[in-house]
Amino acid sequence: MTVVEDRPATADAPPPKRPNPVWALLRNSWRQLTSMRTALILLFLLAVAAVPGSIFPQRGVNRENVSEYFTGHPELAPVLDRFFAFDVYSSPWFAAIYLLLFTSLIGCVVPRLREHARALTTVPPDAPKRLDRLPHHVDGGRRAEEPAPAAAEIAKVLRRGRFRTRVRETPDGWTVAAEKGYLKETGNLLFHFAMLAVLVGVGFGQWYGWHANRLLIAGEDQGFCNAVTQHDESVLGPRVDASDLPNFCLWMTDFSSTFQENGIPKSFRASVQVSEDGGAYRQTSFSVNDPLRLDGANINLIGQGYAPVLRYTDRFGATQEKVVAFLPTDNMLTSEGVVQFPDVNIDPATNTRDPKLQMGFEGVYLPTGGDDGSAMSKYPAEDNPVLYLAAYRGDLGLDSGKPGSVYALNRGQIQDGDLTKISGERPYVLRPGEKWTLDDGTTLEFVGTRRFATISIRHDPTQFLMLVGALLGLAGLMLSLFVHRRRVWFRVVPAEGGSAIEAGGLPRTDYSGFGDEFAALTRHIKEGTP
């Protein structure tokens, strides 16, 4: 009879520990965030989040387009602005996706790097007992050598094929284990680290970089110096102060361009004089694909056009000459613009100006006008220049204190009747050298045109980092796509007249060509050929 003794539980036995729910939640959240699936989802969300930046105009690129959007959509634009539709890349929600993706990549890549480093220092595992159960198996035939030298010769052939090999002695003979394709995971990790480098470059480039645009008219002696107040528009990074901008001055002496027969631009080149850090001016030139590289800034050509030269003579005989850039509206450089003469018709006896006698002209300039009277240029070069103008007299609204565009008349002044159209329904046609006599005897002369160029001034301190990251990412992608990891084993056992060989292979990744490679490898070893 078996007696079962009831033993009471030890009173001092510690109760089982229950995991901290907060710690468990944080651990599970971290695992989800650092998974490859989450990284891919965040990368997709980042691409989707960038879509509004290509649909809506951005303040960091062109503030005038944003203002025009507000004017054209007065009810919709304020609503979109609350969701940062015009500042997509500096919005909190875009930054949140960006930072989460950055964190996910780091948490995903660093453990894999540690595992890959361990795999690089680990020898290939020994051959399994049943090689015939592997996806690829073949009888390697017989060799005249004893098992030990035969295994050494097989390992030598494998090393010539850049396999990592390990020869082991077993109770029944010798085994040769070989593995190849570690560069696949190396390329995969390299690609992800390159993505991290690009993300870091984008982030620091936004913080410490800046860019600005400026329109320059050839031949004008005024030029400009690199200051925020002299840029047409500029965006400084959060870590950049206006005093951090490099000190240089530049003015354009000439601008030339050539076009193909269909009007497509063929070449641009701007000749400029530039002075850095208060030094002497030096003559140089640059083109679209050959920017002007200065200390701390690169200057690129991004646009070009024509600036009509107009001379106005008021009723007292005083003349004023304006050179105003007309902005292109199509590839044939059909251009629109406005010329304003606020300081005219000043009575020399009293030196007073009547704001109701200010003059404004808006119109269209055609480098090559047609005979059909169409307001569309036929060719971007000046083969038949024509200027269509409409004249307005009255208060231009320049003294009202309200911001306005220099490329358009104040439509509010026209609607309120403060600015009256005096040229009739059809625009007046002027060619270079012609004059237009207005209803009060004043005249407007179309003197000619000058070329202008729009330049972009940029400084990106992480440009080199992003270039290196892009090149390394491309190299890593090629390695991860075209390198395949695979293992082969050879068992060499004693046999009559030498040794018998059995071979097996296992592709570690999807590799359709492994069967042919394995067959060729075993054939060379069986035949003893290199």
Buried (B, 14 or more C-beta within 10 A) or exposed (E): EEEEEEEEEEEEEEEEEEEEEEEEEEEEEEEEBBBEEBBEBBBEBBEEBEEBBEEBBBBBBEBEBBBBBBEEEEEEBEEBBEEBBBBBBBBEEBBEBBEBBBBBBBBBBBEBBEEBEEEEEEEBEBBBEEBEEBEBBBEBBBBEBBBBBBBBBBBEBBEEBEBBBBBBEBEEBBBBBBBBBBBBBBBBBBBBBBBBBBBBBBBBBBEBBBBBBBBBBBBBEEBBEBBBEBBBBBBBBEEBEEEEBEBBBBBBBEBBBEBEEEBEBEEBBBBBBBBBEEEEBEEEBBBBEEBBEBEBBBBBBEBBBBBBBBBBBBBEEEEBEBBBBBBBBEEBBBBBBBBBBBEBBBEEEEEEBEBEBBBBBBBBBBBBBBEEEEBBBBBBBBEBBBBBBBBBBBBBBBEEEEEBEEBEBBEEBBEEEBBEBBBEEEBBBBEBEEEBEBEEEBBBBBBBBBBBBBBBBBBBBBBEBBEBBBEBBEBBBEBBEEBBBBBBBBBBBEEEEBBBBBBBBBBBEEBEEBEEBBBEBBEBBBEEEE
